[in-house]
Amino acid sequence: NDGSVLINLNVPNGNETFQGNTTQKITWYALKTSGIDTVKIELSTNSGTTWSTIAAKAPNYGYYVWRVPPITDTTCLIRLSSPVNSTVYDVCNAPFTIQYTPVVLKNPVATLLEPTKDTSVAVNATFHFKGAATASNGYITNYVWNMGNGKTIHGIVPEFDYSYDAPGKDTVSFTAQDNNNLSSSPVSIVVTVT
């Protein structure tokens, strides 16, 4: 695989397994007398048939912090070369593997705890609302209570007292939002105000 003894790829050099969408160090050794100031770094995901450029002119520090692509492949190779002399290069001694399992973000789940079913309340009477939510991918950042009468309550307000100032049937909906900007399905009840 070596085109020259002036540059030598250390990692990856074959049979490693990297996780996709993570950072890894590509490391190499270049002779001090090589005169190579920068290196071209390329990736093949088909055993060297085609190459894509990772860095056209990375500084020759002996390492490069690489964002591994979000792919799954067992035939990956890295090639280092001199950007000015393509006969000076080194390639992995054997293929390495990239494994990637995409993270599937799930919406939060909201639950009404009080009241749990349609209910009635008198005009101007204080009524207690309570909700809860879970976020499997993070944490809850906002609750939204649509009170059914044109008023909405936002914020980290899982419970509160409320009174309606006019009779009617108000559909109260409760949703939760998480740190990934995902929202729960609304949970609703009907409050009959008499």
N, C-alpha and C positions, 0 to 999 in steps of 0.2 A: 504493500500500500504506500510505502514511503517514496516520495519523489526526491527527497533530499535529507541529509543528516543535519541541515541547518535548523530545522524546526521539528519538534517531537510532541505530539499530542499525548497528554497523560490521562485526562478524564473528560469525556467518556472515551474508553478505548475498547469497548466491547463487553457484552453480557450484563451491563448495568440495567437497572430499571428505574426510570424517573417518573414521577407523577406529573401529569399534564396540568397546566395552569399554575405551576409553582416556579420558584426561581432555583436555579442550579448553577454551580460554577463550572465553566469549561476551563480546564487548566492545560498548560503546555510549557515546554522548555524551548528556548531559542538560544543558540550560541551567541555569546556577547559580541563576537566578531562577525556575526551574520549580516549586520547592517540593516536588519529588518526593523523599521520603526513602527509599522502597523501591520496587522494581519487581517485577512479576509476570512470570515467564519461562515460556513455554509452547512445546511442540513439537507440530508436526503431521507425520504421516507419510503424509498423503493430500492434499497440496496445499492445506491449509487447511480441509478439510471438517470435521474434528474436531480438538480440541486436548487435550493432556494437560499437566498442570502439572509443570514442572521445579522451580520455586521459587515459593511463594506470595508471599513478601515478602523478596526478596533485598536487602541493603543497596545503596543507589545509589552504589557505588564506581566505576562505569564498567566493571566486569568481574565475571564470575562463572565460577568453575572448575566445569565441568560434566562429569559422568561420562556419556559418550556410551553410549546403550543398545546391547546386543549384538544388533543387527538389521542387515538389509541393505535399503536403500530409496533410491530416487532422487528422491522427491517431498517431501523434508523442508523444513520452514519453521520458523523461530523467530519468536515474537511477544513483544515487550516491551510492558508496559502499566503504567499506574499502578493499584495495587490499589484506590484510592479513586475513580478517575475513568476508566472504561473507554473514554472518547473520546480519552484521551491514550495513544497506542500507536504502535508501528512494527513492521513485518513485513519479513522478508527481501525483497529486490527480485526474487529468483528462487529456485527450489528448489536445495537442496544435497543431496549424497549421503552416506549412511552405508554403509560396507562392513564386513561382519563375516564372518570365517571362524573358526568355533569351533576351539579347540585340542582335538584328540583325544589324550587321555593314553594311552600304551601301557604295559603292564606290563613290568617288568624281565625280563630273560632270564638264567636261571642255567645254569651248565655245570659238570659234575663233571670235574675234570682228573686227579685221583688218588683212588681207582682209577676207571677209565673203564668197567669192566664188573663183573659179579658176580664175587666172589672168595672165597677161603678164608683163614683166619688161625687160628693156635693160640690157645688160652685164655691170657690174660695176656701175649701177645706184643704189642709196640708196632707199631701200624699207622698209616700216614700218610694223612690225608685232605686234599684240596686242591680248592677250588672257585673259581669266578670268576663275576661277573655284570656286566651292563651295564644302564644305565638311560637310555633315549633322551630322557626328559623331565626329567632332573635327575641325582641321584647316589644311590648305594646308602648306606643308613643302618643296615642290619641284615642279618646272615645268620642263618638258623635251621637248625641241624643236628639232626634227629631221629635219634638213633642206633639206634632199633629195639629198644632194651632198656629203654625207659621213661625214658631220660635225653635231655635236650635241651641243646644248647649255643647260646647267643644272643650277639650282639654283632658287632663288626667283626672276625670271625675267619674269614678265608678259608682258612686251613690250620692243621693241628695234628696232633699224634700222639695216638693213643688206643689203649686196650687193653680187651678184653672179659674179664670175670671169670667167665663161665659159657658153656658150649657152647650152640649153637642156631643158628637161621637168623634173622638180624636184617635187616630192611629199613631201610636208611639213606636218609633223604630230606633234600634240601638245597633251601632256598628263599632268595630275597633280597627285601628290602623297600627301597623308595626313599623319597625325601623327600615324595612325594605320597601316602604310605601305601598304595601299590599293591604287590602281591606277585607274584613270578614263579610260574609253575607249578612244582610240585615235581619235582625230578630224583631218581630213586631207583636204588639198586642193592641187591643182596642180599649180605650178608656171612655166610658160613657159618663159625661158630666151632666148632673141634673140640678 
